[in-house]
Amino acid sequence: MSDWLKTHAHATDFLPLSFGSMHWEFSKINRQMRSRRLNPGIVVVVVRNPYDRLVSTWAYYRRRKKSWCPENFRDFVLNTSWGNAKRLQTSFFRFSETIQSETIVLRFESLATDFREIQSLCNSNEPLTIKNKSEHEHYSSYYDAETINAVRKKHGMDLRLLGYNFESI
């Protein structure tokens, strides 16, 4: 999404090119923009079921052969900090009182159809390309009661505010 927006909407061009700039929390982006007296305009956020997001994060780190990432998903959930998935998704679109912006929230689960709104705003039919796709089973096959509760404890706010829950296949 970040690459598409950079190409078709000149998005995040002001951000430093450090790794992770596409995953900055809104408060960090807001500080950068305020320092340059810029208005953030429209903020586009893609959210994902926290249970699915964590499985995808684990699979991504395993594919990248991160030495700190256990081979067992249960160990990842119960014995690591979860890497990039430790941050609440709702932190990506909290607003400052000094800068207001419109926020468009897209759901990963319906991204193909939700993305049409962005294409329309940018007057582009250019499709969204897939990057960093992880291969794994439906997320529910990785969880047990203890790991479900660990996610519920850490990401309860995301689950509640974004309307997600644990769904088995």
C-alpha atoms as one frame of an Amber mdcrd trajectory, in Angstrom:
protein
   0.000   0.000   0.000   2.786   2.429   0.888   4.531   1.885  -2.438   1.287
   2.304  -4.376   0.444   5.529  -2.550   3.954   6.890  -3.052   3.648   6.274
  -6.789   0.057   7.352  -7.329  -0.617   9.910  -4.592   2.828  11.259  -3.606
   2.246   9.798  -0.166   4.856   9.738   2.618   7.400  11.455   0.358   8.454
  13.637   3.289   9.332  10.705   5.539  12.937   9.673   6.058  13.854   6.559
   4.129  14.645   4.577   7.269  13.304   1.055   7.500   9.828   0.947   8.871
   8.754   4.436   7.829   5.761   2.856   6.113   4.714   1.464   9.498   5.023
   4.602  11.575   2.366   5.352  14.140   0.218   8.373  13.343   1.671  10.310
  16.282   5.178   9.964  14.802   4.024  10.995  11.329   2.080  13.869  12.874
   5.216  15.148  14.671   7.190  15.010  11.407   4.449  16.868   9.571   3.973
  19.498  12.282   7.708  20.225  12.243   7.340  21.012   8.525   3.965  22.732
   8.920   2.234  20.167   6.714  -1.316  18.846   6.967  -1.512  15.046   6.805
  -4.564  15.186   4.551  -6.048  11.740   4.110  -4.591   8.958   6.220  -4.967
   5.460   4.755  -4.774   2.574   7.197  -4.989  -1.145   6.466  -6.089  -3.184
   9.475  -6.077  -6.940   9.924  -7.516  -9.376  12.406  -4.886  -9.398  15.192
  -4.918 -13.197  15.346  -4.231 -13.457  11.620  -1.716 -10.621  11.758   0.330
 -12.430  14.392   0.450 -15.689  12.407   1.491 -13.737   9.324   4.203 -11.902
  11.277   5.546 -15.172  12.669   5.552 -16.779   9.190   7.342 -13.717   7.772
  10.084 -13.873  10.412  10.460 -17.632   9.916  10.840 -17.136   6.155  13.465
 -14.482   6.829  15.234 -16.934   9.161  15.335 -14.534  12.101  17.424 -16.289
  14.724  15.302 -15.002  17.607  12.043 -16.320  16.089  11.072 -19.802  17.305
   9.975 -22.454  14.838   6.927 -23.132  16.982   4.128 -20.555  16.790   3.096
 -21.162  20.398   6.630 -20.321  21.557   6.551 -17.172  19.420   3.324 -15.999
  21.073   4.239 -16.896  24.636   7.994 -16.244  24.680   8.820 -13.331  22.368
   7.881  -9.671  22.025   6.093 -10.388  18.676   8.350  -8.152  16.629   6.431
  -5.605  14.557   3.072  -7.121  15.577   3.464  -5.999  19.185   2.147  -2.533
  18.311  -1.571  -1.909  18.337  -2.968  -1.188  14.901  -5.096   1.569  16.387
  -1.843   3.440  17.124  -1.510   4.012  13.396  -4.488   6.345  13.245  -4.907
   8.187  16.509  -5.226  11.896  15.931  -3.563  14.894  17.433  -5.832  17.682
  18.586  -3.818  20.155  16.529  -3.974  18.385  13.165  -7.163  16.757  11.993
  -7.275  14.456   9.026  -9.651  12.188   7.247  -8.919   8.532   7.829  -9.803
   5.736   5.454  -9.658   2.343   7.125  -9.303  -0.619   4.782  -9.622  -4.189
   5.986  -7.024  -6.708   4.891  -9.746  -9.334   4.659 -11.595  -7.310   1.988
  -8.679  -5.325   0.585  -9.445  -6.129  -3.051 -12.813  -4.391  -2.846 -11.918
  -1.776  -0.194  -8.964  -0.629  -2.315 -11.323   0.609  -5.041 -12.020   3.661
  -2.867  -8.329   4.580  -2.941  -8.124   4.025  -6.690 -11.120   6.285  -7.148
  -9.639   9.050  -4.971  -6.381   8.874  -6.929  -8.137   8.558 -10.277  -6.182
   5.400 -11.055  -7.070   1.864 -12.075  -3.549   0.661 -11.310  -3.861  -2.515
  -9.202  -2.275  -3.019  -5.826   0.667  -5.404  -5.976   1.282  -8.037  -3.324
   4.554  -7.879  -1.383   5.836  -9.971   1.510   3.069 -12.542   1.255   3.438
 -15.253   3.851   2.338 -18.823   3.301   0.396 -20.392   6.142  -2.810 -22.166
   7.020  -5.892 -20.335   8.315  -4.774 -18.562  11.462  -7.127 -20.493  13.732
  -5.187 -23.721  13.175  -2.166 -22.256  15.039  -3.917 -21.285  18.272  -4.867
 -22.923  21.534  -6.717 -21.392  24.492  -3.546 -19.934  26.036  -2.326 -18.262
  22.840  -5.836 -16.931  22.081  -5.883 -15.335  25.534  -2.373 -13.883  25.056
  -3.534 -12.076  21.912  -6.753 -10.985  23.591  -4.710  -9.560  26.482  -2.186
  -7.651  24.333  -4.517  -6.589  21.531  -7.863  -6.285  23.268  -8.194  -2.660
  22.199  -7.688  -3.541  18.525 -10.109  -6.442  18.780 -12.733  -4.241  20.391
 -12.324  -1.047  18.354 -11.846  -2.757  14.997 -14.565  -5.333  15.589 -12.447
  -8.457  15.240 -12.730 -11.749  17.090 -11.303 -15.233  16.883 -12.950 -17.199
  14.103 -12.212 -20.838  13.438 -12.639 -22.374  10.017
